[in-house]
Amino acid sequence: MALALSPEQVGSYAQRLKTTEVRIEELTKEVEEAKKTTEAFDEEVCEEVADFERIKRVEFRSYVREMGGDEVVGGVEA
């Protein structure tokens, strides 16, 4: 049993469909932008961690030298 739709119902349906399609496009663009932002943040965090590790190594070597362990520091790479 098929339902007959009035022209107003068809127009309303078409308008809702168009609105939904536009919203899907907007949300898809937002998802892509969020992904780019997340990737940039991840890269920045990795750079910060690498800097922290490098600084930690340098400070550790300096600390060991101050404690009189120059012979120990020779085996630790910067």
Short mmCIF file of the C-alpha atoms (twelve columns), coordinates in Angstrom:
data_MODEL
# 
_entry.id   MODEL 
# 
loop_
_atom_site.group_PDB 
_atom_site.id 
_atom_site.type_symbol 
_atom_site.label_atom_id 
_atom_site.label_alt_id 
_atom_site.label_comp_id 
_atom_site.label_asym_id 
_atom_site.label_seq_id 
_atom_site.Cartn_x 
_atom_site.Cartn_y 
_atom_site.Cartn_z 
_atom_site.pdbx_PDB_model_num 
ATOM 1  C CA . MET A 1  0.000  0.000  0.000  1 
ATOM 2  C CA . ALA A 2  1.648  3.197  -1.190 1 
ATOM 3  C CA . LEU A 3  1.071  6.479  0.564  1 
ATOM 4  C CA . ALA A 4  0.344  9.494  -1.550 1 
ATOM 5  C CA . LEU A 5  2.194  12.635 -0.540 1 
ATOM 6  C CA . SER A 6  0.857  16.076 -1.140 1 
ATOM 7  C CA . PRO A 7  3.031  18.598 -2.995 1 
ATOM 8  C CA . GLU A 8  3.578  20.398 0.320  1 
ATOM 9  C CA . GLN A 9  4.821  17.191 1.957  1 
ATOM 10 C CA . VAL A 10 7.144  16.503 -0.971 1 
ATOM 11 C CA . GLY A 11 8.488  20.060 -0.792 1 
ATOM 12 C CA . SER A 12 8.946  19.809 2.961  1 
ATOM 13 C CA . TYR A 13 10.746 16.488 2.594  1 
ATOM 14 C CA . ALA A 14 13.010 17.892 -0.132 1 
ATOM 15 C CA . GLN A 15 13.849 20.915 2.034  1 
ATOM 16 C CA . ARG A 16 14.680 18.735 5.058  1 
ATOM 17 C CA . LEU A 17 16.801 16.498 2.849  1 
ATOM 18 C CA . LYS A 18 18.717 19.495 1.473  1 
ATOM 19 C CA . THR A 19 19.216 20.896 4.989  1 
ATOM 20 C CA . THR A 20 20.526 17.535 6.168  1 
ATOM 21 C CA . GLU A 21 22.925 17.255 3.219  1 
ATOM 22 C CA . VAL A 22 24.293 20.746 3.885  1 
ATOM 23 C CA . ARG A 23 24.742 19.931 7.573  1 
ATOM 24 C CA . ILE A 24 26.568 16.706 6.703  1 
ATOM 25 C CA . GLU A 25 28.955 18.683 4.471  1 
ATOM 26 C CA . GLU A 26 29.576 21.214 7.265  1 
ATOM 27 C CA . LEU A 27 30.238 18.486 9.814  1 
ATOM 28 C CA . THR A 28 32.537 16.631 7.419  1 
ATOM 29 C CA . LYS A 29 34.619 19.800 6.994  1 
ATOM 30 C CA . GLU A 30 34.732 20.256 10.773 1 
ATOM 31 C CA . VAL A 31 35.892 16.661 11.252 1 
ATOM 32 C CA . GLU A 32 38.670 17.173 8.698  1 
ATOM 33 C CA . GLU A 33 39.751 20.399 10.423 1 
ATOM 34 C CA . ALA A 34 39.706 18.707 13.830 1 
ATOM 35 C CA . LYS A 35 41.861 15.903 12.440 1 
ATOM 36 C CA . LYS A 36 44.417 18.411 11.121 1 
ATOM 37 C CA . THR A 37 44.449 20.191 14.475 1 
ATOM 38 C CA . THR A 38 44.930 16.916 16.333 1 
ATOM 39 C CA . GLU A 39 47.782 15.868 14.054 1 
ATOM 40 C CA . ALA A 40 49.503 19.242 14.526 1 
ATOM 41 C CA . PHE A 41 49.089 18.932 18.298 1 
ATOM 42 C CA . ASP A 42 50.538 15.409 18.235 1 
ATOM 43 C CA . GLU A 43 53.573 16.648 16.295 1 
ATOM 44 C CA . GLU A 44 54.068 19.508 18.754 1 
ATOM 45 C CA . VAL A 45 53.862 17.135 21.725 1 
ATOM 46 C CA . CYS A 46 56.439 14.813 20.147 1 
ATOM 47 C CA . GLU A 47 58.788 17.763 19.610 1 
ATOM 48 C CA . GLU A 48 58.311 18.891 23.210 1 
ATOM 49 C CA . VAL A 49 59.009 15.398 24.530 1 
ATOM 50 C CA . ALA A 50 62.165 15.158 22.404 1 
ATOM 51 C CA . ASP A 51 63.334 18.552 23.723 1 
ATOM 52 C CA . PHE A 52 62.604 17.486 27.287 1 
ATOM 53 C CA . GLU A 53 64.542 14.243 26.869 1 
ATOM 54 C CA . ARG A 54 67.503 16.099 25.348 1 
ATOM 55 C CA . ILE A 55 67.551 18.660 28.164 1 
ATOM 56 C CA . LYS A 56 67.209 15.916 30.752 1 
ATOM 57 C CA . ARG A 57 70.260 14.101 29.300 1 
ATOM 58 C CA . VAL A 58 72.343 17.275 29.305 1 
ATOM 59 C CA . GLU A 59 71.355 18.135 32.870 1 
ATOM 60 C CA . PHE A 60 71.990 14.577 34.047 1 
ATOM 61 C CA . ARG A 61 75.482 14.615 32.530 1 
ATOM 62 C CA . SER A 62 76.161 17.949 34.203 1 
ATOM 63 C CA . TYR A 63 74.889 16.642 37.541 1 
ATOM 64 C CA . VAL A 64 77.047 13.503 37.357 1 
ATOM 65 C CA . ARG A 65 80.113 15.600 36.477 1 
ATOM 66 C CA . GLU A 66 79.461 17.862 39.462 1 
ATOM 67 C CA . MET A 67 79.321 14.807 41.694 1 
ATOM 68 C CA . GLY A 68 82.786 13.822 40.486 1 
ATOM 69 C CA . GLY A 69 81.751 11.099 38.130 1 
ATOM 70 C CA . ASP A 70 83.526 12.256 34.976 1 
ATOM 71 C CA . GLU A 71 84.513 8.664  34.238 1 
ATOM 72 C CA . VAL A 72 80.825 7.649  34.391 1 
ATOM 73 C CA . VAL A 73 79.701 10.489 32.122 1 
ATOM 74 C CA . GLY A 74 82.081 9.341  29.414 1 
ATOM 75 C CA . GLY A 75 79.801 6.346  28.864 1 
ATOM 76 C CA . VAL A 76 76.600 8.410  28.667 1 
ATOM 77 C CA . GLU A 77 75.844 9.867  25.250 1 
ATOM 78 C CA . ALA A 78 74.305 13.315 24.876 1 
# 
